[in-house]
Amino acid sequence: MNTPTSIDVAPGQPILPDIPAVEPYQIAPDTYLIPNLVPAQPGTFVMANSLVILAEEPVVVDTGAPMHREQWLANVGSVVDLDDVRWVFLSHDDGDHIGNMHPLLDAAPNATVVTNFFSNERAAMEPDRAMPLHRQQWLEAGSSFDAGDRRLHLFRPPIFDGPTTRGLYDEVSGVMWAVDSFAALTTGAVYDAPDVPSDLYDETFMLFNSLVSPWHEWLSPEVYGRHVDSIEAIGATTIATAHGPVLRGSFIPGAFDRVRALAGRPNIAAPGQEALDAMLAAALVEPAA
């Protein structure tokens, strides 16, 4: 999809027709979810989230997809003065996480990108995604960086679709950025797990977490369980993810239990040709409606 470049998009304004307006949503002290929505099955949406942490040295966590560029930049800019942004944490180099890095860096001249060697190498193969070397800091899982009034800790999430992925934990707010882990559909501008219909959450959580990490069928439940245990033991009180609702309370241990249960189980089948045929048929009918 081409990104519109000649329109002004105010914070909260939808980028496409029939997509609910979204706006920054405070999930913890100094911490804002920057949500975006992509249509899925009728009445449901895939979330495409990132974060802003208003630390002493403000941090933008992932940079969204190019299709949301104007809305994403406006919403980030409504939370923090871009001149003040000191850190841009890129969890990995997928397009929906790195998609607005260049315009953000242009607007945030004092920001350093926290990434890693392999993300840089993968992005460098595409000129429009290549990261400026002089504005990078390379950190791996198990390390941390100082944002002035807090340290932010990197870890390997329990679910991921790329080798460069690292999550982030804020020791002050208790917020964990779990990247692509714990994905599930939502019904619109609905940001918290308890507000998503339970049947939709249950079905799409298992589907999406299987699709994004199909390697789960080869895992030893014991070995994988130890990794999941170690991430849960970090003790996050709020979990934000790129493609699912915000988790708190009982939803946190529930999410960890669900992904533990995937170890050694067959992959959940993705929609196939019948779903594509239905989408094409609907697209042909809509113009005539």
C-alpha positions as CSV (number, residue, x, y, z in Angstrom):
1,M,0.0,0.0,0.0
2,N,1.3,3.5,-0.9
3,T,1.6,5.9,2.0
4,P,-0.2,9.2,1.6
5,T,2.2,12.0,1.8
6,S,0.2,15.2,1.0
7,I,-2.3,15.3,3.9
8,D,-2.1,16.5,7.4
9,V,-3.2,13.9,9.9
10,A,-4.1,15.1,13.4
11,P,-3.5,12.8,16.4
12,G,-6.4,10.3,16.6
13,Q,-7.5,10.8,13.0
14,P,-8.0,7.5,11.1
15,I,-5.7,6.9,8.1
16,L,-8.2,4.9,6.1
17,P,-12.0,4.8,5.9
18,D,-13.9,2.5,8.2
19,I,-11.0,2.1,10.6
20,P,-11.7,3.5,14.1
21,A,-9.7,6.5,15.2
22,V,-6.9,5.7,17.6
23,E,-4.9,7.9,19.9
24,P,-2.1,7.5,22.3
25,Y,-3.2,5.5,25.4
26,Q,-1.4,5.8,28.7
27,I,-0.8,2.3,30.1
28,A,1.5,3.2,33.0
29,P,3.2,6.2,34.5
30,D,5.3,7.9,31.8
31,T,4.3,5.2,29.3
32,Y,2.0,5.5,26.2
33,L,0.9,2.9,23.7
34,I,0.9,4.3,20.2
35,P,-1.8,2.1,18.5
36,N,-2.7,1.5,14.9
37,L,-5.2,-0.8,13.3
38,V,-5.3,-2.9,10.2
39,P,-8.6,-4.5,9.1
40,A,-8.9,-8.3,9.5
41,Q,-12.1,-10.3,9.4
42,P,-15.3,-8.2,9.5
43,G,-15.5,-6.2,12.7
44,T,-12.0,-7.1,13.9
45,F,-8.5,-5.6,13.5
46,V,-4.9,-6.5,13.8
47,M,-3.1,-4.1,16.2
48,A,0.2,-2.5,15.1
49,N,1.5,-0.9,18.2
50,S,4.6,0.9,19.5
51,L,5.4,2.7,22.7
52,V,6.7,6.0,24.0
53,I,8.4,6.0,27.4
54,L,8.7,9.5,28.9
55,A,12.0,8.8,30.8
56,E,14.4,11.6,31.6
57,E,15.8,10.7,28.2
58,P,12.6,9.8,26.2
59,V,12.5,6.5,24.4
60,V,10.4,5.5,21.3
61,V,10.0,1.8,21.2
62,D,9.6,0.6,17.5
63,T,8.5,2.9,14.7
64,G,5.4,1.3,13.2
65,A,4.5,0.5,9.6
66,P,4.9,2.9,6.6
67,M,1.2,2.7,5.9
68,H,0.5,4.5,9.1
69,R,3.3,7.0,8.8
70,E,1.5,10.4,9.1
71,Q,-0.8,9.2,11.9
72,W,2.0,7.5,13.7
73,L,4.3,10.5,13.6
74,A,1.5,12.8,14.7
75,N,0.5,10.6,17.6
76,V,4.1,10.2,18.8
77,G,4.6,13.9,18.5
78,S,1.5,14.6,20.6
79,V,3.1,12.6,23.5
80,V,6.7,13.8,23.3
81,D,8.6,16.7,21.6
82,L,10.6,14.9,18.9
83,D,13.6,17.1,19.6
84,D,13.7,15.6,23.1
85,V,13.7,12.0,22.0
86,R,17.0,10.5,23.0
87,W,16.6,6.8,22.2
88,V,14.8,4.8,19.5
89,F,14.6,1.1,20.5
90,L,14.1,-1.2,17.5
91,S,13.0,-4.6,18.7
92,H,13.8,-6.1,15.2
93,D,14.0,-5.3,11.6
94,D,10.5,-6.3,10.3
95,G,8.8,-3.6,8.3
96,D,6.0,-2.9,10.8
97,H,8.6,-2.2,13.5
98,I,11.2,-0.3,11.5
99,G,8.9,1.3,8.9
100,N,9.1,4.9,10.1
101,M,12.6,5.0,11.4
102,H,14.0,7.4,8.8
103,P,11.3,10.1,9.2
104,L,11.5,9.8,13.0
105,L,15.3,10.2,12.9
106,D,14.9,13.2,10.6
107,A,12.5,14.7,13.1
108,A,14.5,13.6,16.2
109,P,18.1,14.8,15.6
110,N,19.3,13.9,19.1
111,A,18.1,10.2,19.0
112,T,20.3,7.1,19.0
113,V,19.0,3.9,17.6
114,V,19.3,0.9,19.9
115,T,19.6,-2.1,17.6
116,N,22.0,-5.0,17.0
117,F,24.6,-6.2,14.5
118,F,22.2,-8.6,12.6
119,S,19.3,-6.1,12.4
120,N,21.8,-3.6,10.9
121,E,23.1,-6.2,8.4
122,R,19.6,-7.3,7.3
123,A,18.3,-3.7,6.9
124,A,21.4,-2.6,5.1
125,M,20.4,-4.7,2.1
126,E,17.5,-2.3,1.3
127,P,18.6,1.3,0.9
128,D,15.3,2.8,2.2
129,R,15.7,0.7,5.4
130,A,19.4,1.0,6.0
131,M,20.2,2.5,9.4
132,P,22.8,5.3,9.8
133,L,25.8,3.7,11.5
134,H,26.9,6.8,13.4
135,R,23.5,6.9,15.1
136,Q,23.4,3.3,16.4
137,Q,24.2,1.5,19.6
138,W,24.3,-2.3,19.4
139,L,22.9,-4.3,22.3
140,E,21.8,-7.9,22.7
141,A,19.5,-9.7,25.0
142,G,20.8,-9.7,28.5
143,S,22.1,-6.2,28.3
144,S,20.6,-2.8,29.3
145,F,20.8,0.9,28.6
146,D,20.4,4.0,30.8
147,A,17.6,6.4,29.9
148,G,18.5,8.9,32.6
149,D,16.1,8.0,35.4
150,R,15.8,4.3,34.7
151,R,17.5,1.3,33.1
152,L,15.8,-0.5,30.3
153,H,16.6,-4.3,30.0
154,L,16.7,-6.4,26.8
155,F,15.5,-10.0,26.7
156,R,14.5,-12.6,24.2
157,P,10.7,-12.8,24.1
158,P,8.9,-16.2,24.4
159,I,7.4,-15.8,20.9
160,F,9.2,-14.3,17.9
161,D,9.4,-14.5,14.1
162,G,12.9,-13.2,13.5
163,P,16.4,-13.9,14.9
164,T,17.1,-10.3,15.7
165,T,14.2,-9.9,18.1
166,R,14.7,-8.4,21.7
167,G,12.0,-7.3,24.1
168,L,12.4,-4.5,26.6
169,Y,11.6,-4.1,30.3
170,D,11.3,-0.8,32.1
171,E,12.4,-1.4,35.7
172,V,10.6,1.8,36.9
173,S,7.1,1.4,35.4
174,G,7.1,-2.4,35.4
175,V,6.1,-2.3,31.7
176,M,7.3,-5.1,29.4
177,W,7.4,-4.7,25.6
178,A,6.9,-8.3,24.4
179,V,7.2,-7.4,20.7
180,D,5.3,-10.1,18.7
181,S,4.4,-12.3,21.6
182,F,0.8,-12.6,22.9
183,A,-0.8,-11.3,19.7
184,A,-4.6,-11.4,19.3
185,L,-7.3,-9.6,17.3
186,T,-9.2,-6.7,18.7
187,T,-12.6,-5.1,17.8
188,G,-11.4,-1.5,17.2
189,A,-10.0,1.1,19.5
190,V,-10.0,-1.4,22.3
191,Y,-6.6,-1.6,24.0
192,D,-7.0,-3.7,27.1
193,A,-7.4,-7.5,27.1
194,P,-10.4,-7.6,29.4
195,D,-12.3,-5.4,26.9
196,V,-11.7,-7.8,24.0
197,P,-14.5,-10.5,23.6
198,S,-13.2,-13.6,25.3
199,D,-14.0,-15.9,22.4
200,L,-12.1,-13.7,20.0
201,Y,-9.2,-13.4,22.3
202,D,-9.0,-17.1,23.0
203,E,-9.2,-18.2,19.3
204,T,-6.9,-15.6,17.8
205,F,-4.3,-15.6,20.5
206,M,-3.5,-19.3,19.9
207,L,-3.7,-18.9,16.1
208,F,-1.4,-15.8,15.9
209,N,1.2,-17.1,18.3
210,S,1.4,-20.3,16.4
211,L,1.6,-18.5,13.0
212,V,4.4,-16.2,14.1
213,S,6.5,-18.9,15.7
214,P,5.8,-22.1,13.7
215,W,8.9,-23.6,15.3
216,H,7.0,-24.3,18.5
217,E,6.0,-27.8,17.2
218,W,9.7,-28.9,17.5
219,L,10.2,-27.6,21.0
220,S,10.9,-29.6,24.2
221,P,8.2,-28.4,26.6
222,E,10.8,-28.7,29.4
223,V,13.5,-26.6,27.7
224,Y,11.1,-24.1,26.3
225,G,9.2,-23.9,29.6
226,R,12.4,-22.8,31.4
227,H,12.8,-19.9,28.9
228,V,9.2,-18.8,29.3
229,D,9.5,-19.1,33.1
230,S,12.6,-16.8,33.0
231,I,10.7,-14.1,31.2
232,E,7.6,-14.4,33.4
233,A,10.0,-14.2,36.4
234,I,11.0,-10.7,35.4
235,G,7.8,-9.7,37.1
236,A,6.2,-7.2,34.7
237,T,3.0,-5.6,36.0
238,T,1.9,-4.4,32.5
239,I,2.7,-6.1,29.2
240,A,2.3,-4.3,25.9
241,T,2.8,-6.0,22.6
242,A,2.9,-5.0,18.9
243,H,-0.1,-7.0,17.8
244,G,-2.3,-7.6,20.8
245,P,-4.1,-5.9,23.7
246,V,-2.4,-4.7,26.9
247,L,-2.1,-7.4,29.6
248,R,-2.4,-6.9,33.3
249,G,-3.5,-8.9,36.3
250,S,-4.5,-12.5,35.6
251,F,-4.0,-12.0,31.8
252,I,-0.3,-12.0,32.3
253,P,0.2,-15.5,33.8
254,G,-2.6,-16.6,31.4
255,A,-0.6,-15.5,28.4
256,F,2.5,-17.2,29.6
257,D,0.6,-20.4,30.2
258,R,-0.9,-20.3,26.7
259,V,2.5,-20.0,25.0
260,R,4.0,-22.7,27.2
261,A,1.2,-25.0,26.0
262,L,2.3,-24.5,22.3
263,A,5.6,-26.4,22.9
264,G,5.6,-29.7,21.0
265,R,2.1,-29.2,19.6
266,P,1.3,-29.2,15.8
267,N,1.0,-25.8,14.2
268,I,-2.4,-24.2,14.0
269,A,-3.5,-24.1,10.4
270,A,-3.6,-20.6,8.8
271,P,-6.5,-19.5,6.6
272,G,-6.1,-21.1,3.1
273,Q,-7.5,-20.8,-0.4
274,E,-11.1,-20.7,0.7
275,A,-10.4,-17.6,2.8
276,L,-8.7,-15.9,-0.2
277,D,-11.6,-16.7,-2.5
278,A,-14.0,-15.2,0.0
279,M,-11.9,-12.1,0.3
280,L,-11.7,-11.7,-3.5
281,A,-15.4,-12.3,-3.9
282,A,-16.2,-9.6,-1.2
283,A,-13.8,-7.2,-3.0
284,L,-15.7,-7.7,-6.3
285,V,-19.1,-7.1,-4.7
286,E,-18.2,-4.0,-2.7
287,P,-17.8,-1.5,-5.6
288,A,-21.3,-2.4,-6.8
289,A,-22.9,-2.0,-3.4
